Amino acid sequence: MTEKLRKKSITALKIIISAVLIYFIFTKIELKDVLQTLKKSDPLYLFLALLFFVLSKVLSAFRTNLYFHQIGAKISQLSNLKLYLLGMFYNLFLPGGIGGDAYKGYVIQKEYQPGTKKVVSSLLLDRLSGMLLLFVYACVLALLSKNEFFQSFYGLIVAAIPLSVVVFWFVNKTFFSTTLPVFWKSVGFSALVQLAQLVSVLFILKSLSVRLDTIEYLFVFLVSSIVSVIPLTIGGIGSREVTFLYGAKWLGLDESTSIGISFAFFLITALTSLFGVIYHFKKPKLESVD
């Protein structure tokens, strides 16, 4: 099998999985109920959700640039923001082509030549740093929740928070010593990134007039964000919604509202990512800083 055919096969499989998961969701709940939920949304709160989502992506781009600078790729923040937005567009709208992270890695290696291994490591650590804070925040929300589902796991959850940070630090120190000096800065940026996204989802909840079980909905969102990183679907489509569906079942939440939250967040993501098409047709010129 040629490399081109292999990529097309993987893309086709992802599309099929996404389609099957979406179909599965609507065998469990009524589409009209979800649409009815979305129709009630308040545009002002949705706009605020969009603003905080954009803020989260700007902060995420700053975090990525921490790693780039550490490996010797001194790209300016503005150039990196353009490259990051283009990567978002590729990830969501051109799944059959080069992936967003792969394209960023290719451009950074071509322009600055820090070494393929260093570039791949920096992009991997960037993702893992984000996932670490998703996990930490999910644990904190689980501790704050009054839901009976979490009561048996309190001790385990408390222990998991410092343990996850220590394990991630140890992995950095052992396998990625080049980027260890920016470890705590990257964790700080990750904390701000995920906090901005939580605020974004809070505004989505407000737009849908959800006043109860806020902590539980936010918890499900964080878990769905972790699941959506697994490269089984196109842009996390389907996997995030299935997580919201079963999260609602396990935590006693309204299923239509859960799927409505997921769809609203996806639409905000898609709208933001769509602006990356500008740099698809006119590739961003990378500028460096001293």
N, C-alpha and C positions, 0 to 999 in steps of 0.2 A: 504493500500500500504506500503510495507516494505521500509526502508531507502535506501537499495541497488537499488530497482526497481525505487524509486523516482529519485535517482541520474542518473540512466540510461535514464529515461524518459526526464529529463531536458537536458541531453547531446544530446539526439536524436533530441529534439526540437531545440536546438541551431544550430546543424548541418543543419537541414532543413531550418531554417531561413537564415543562411549564404548562403546556396546553392540557395535559392529563390532570395536573394538580388543580388548575383553574376549573376544569370540568368537574372534578371530584368535589371541590368546594361547593359548587352550585347544585350538586345532588344532595347536599346536606342542608343548605339554606336557600331561601328564595331570593333570586336576583332582585325582584321588585322591592323586597324589604331593604336590601342594601341601597338601592337607588333612592328609595324614599328617605333613608337616613341621610344620604349625601345631599338631597334636595333641600333639606332643612338647614344646611350649613350656613354660617354667617360669613360673608365674604371678607369682612374686616379682619376677623380672627384668622382666616385662611391666609390673608396677605401677611399678617404678622408671623404666622407659621413659616411662610415662604422666606421672609427676611431672616429669621433665625436659622433656617436650613442653609441659606446662602452663607451666613456668618460661620456656620459649622464647617462648610467646605473651604472657606478662606483660611480658617484656623488649621484645617487639615493640610492644606497646601503649605502653610508655614512649617508645619511639623515635618512634612516630606523634605522641605528644603534644608532643614536642620541636618538630616542625614546626607543629602547631596553635598552640602558644604563640608561635612566631616570627611567625606571621601575625596575631596579635592575638586568637586564640580561646583564652582562658585557662581551659580546662576542667580540673576537678580530675582527679587520677590515677584515683580510684575511679570517677567518672562515665565517664571515657574507657575504663576496663577493661570496664565494662558495655556501652558502645557497641561496643567491639571484639569482645566475645563475641557480641553480637547480629549484627554483621557476619559473623562466622564462620558462624553459623547460617544466615543468608540465603544466603551463598555456596554452602553445601553442600546445604541441605535445601529451599530455596525458589528454585531456579534460574530459575523462570518469572516470579518477581517481581523486585523491585528488587535489584540486586547489593549485596553488603556494603559495598564501597568507595563506591558511588553513594549508598547510604543514609547512611553516615557523612558524606559530603560535603554531602548535603542538610540534615542536622540541624545541622551546624556552620555552614553558610551561613545557615540560618534563624535560629539562636540568636544568632550573633555577627556575622554579615554582614561578613566580611573581604573579600568579593569572590569570585565564582565562580572566576575565573582563579587566584587564590591558593590556594583550597581544592583545586582539581584538581591544581595544581602540587605542593602539599605531599603529596598522596596518591600522586602519580606518583613523586616523589623517594623517598618512603618505600619503595615497591616496588623501585625501582632500587637503593637503598642495600642492601637485602637481597640482591638478585641479584648485586651487586658482590662481596659477601663469600662467596656461594655459589661464584662463579667463582674467587676468590682461594684459598679452602680447597681447591677441586677441584684447582687447580694445585699447591698444596703437597703434597697427597696423591699426585698423579701423580709428583712429584719423589721422594717417599719410597718409592714402589712399586718393586719389583724386576721387575715384569711387563715382558716384552719389548715389549709394545704401545707403551710410552711412550718407549723408549730413543732413538728417532729424533727425538723432539720436545723433548728436554731444554732445548736452547738457546732454542727458541721459548717454552717454558713459563716459563723464568726471566725472559725479557724481558716476557712478557705480564702478570706480576703488577704491577710498578710502572707499566707503561703503562696498565693498566685503571684504576688509582687516579687517575693524572694526567688521563686522559680524562674520568673522572667529575667530578673537581674542576673541570676546564675547562668542562664542560657546566653545572655548577652556577653558576660565576662568570659565564658568558656569558648564560645564559637564566633563571636563578633566583637572582638576586643577593639577593633578600629573605631567602632561607633559608641563604645562604652562612655566616653566623656559627655555625650549628649543624652544619656539614658534618662536622667531626671527631668531635663527640659522637655524631652519627647513625651514623657508620662504626664507632665504638666499640660502640654498642648492637648494631649488625648483627653485629659479630664475636661478641658474647656470645650473641645469638639463635641464630646458626648453630652455635656451639660447643655450646650446650645441646641442639640437635637432633641433632648428631653423637653426643653422649653418649647421647641417647635411643635412637638406632639401635644404638649399641654394646650397650646393654642388651637390645635386641631380638635382636641376634646372640647374646648370651650365653644368652638364653632359648631360642633354637633350637639351642644347643650348637655354634655355628659358631666354630671356633678358628683356621682357616686363611683366608688371603686377606682379612683384616679390612680392610686399607687399600683394597683393590680394591672391596669391597662398599660401603664408605663413599664412595668416589669415585663409584660408580654412583648411589648415593642422592643426592649433591649434583647430579649432572647431571640426574637425574630431577626434582629439585625445580625446576631452571631450566626444564626442558621443561614441567612441569605449570603454570607461570605463564602459558604461552601459552593464551589463552582459546578453545580448540577443543573442550574436553570439559567435563563437569560436575564441578567441583571437582578437575580433574586426573585423574579416574577413567579408566583406559585408557591415557592417555599416559604416566603414571608407570610402569605395569606393562610397557608395550612397551619403555620405556627400560631397565628392569631386565632384560627378556628379552634384548635385543640387547647390553646391556652385559655380561651373563653370557657370551654367545656370543663376543664379541670378547676378553674378558679370561680366558676359560677357567674361568669359575665355574660352580657348580651352578645350573641354571636353575630347578628347583623351589624351591630355597632362596631364590633371588633374588626370585621371585614371592611366596614366603611372607613375606619381609621387607617387601615392598611392601604386601601385604594387611594385615600386622600394623600397619604405620605408618598405613595408611588407617583401620583400625578405631579406633586411638587418636585420630586426628584427628576422626573422626565422633563418638566418645563425648564428646570435649571440646566440640565444636561444638554438640552436642545441648543442652547446658546453656543455650545462648543462647535457647532457646524460652521461658524464663522472662521475658525482656525483650521477646519478641515480643508476649506478651499484656499485659504491663505495661511499657510503654515507660519506659526509665530517665529520671529527671528529672536534667537536667544542672546540676551545681553548678560555680561558678566560683571561682578563687583570685585573689588580688591579684598 
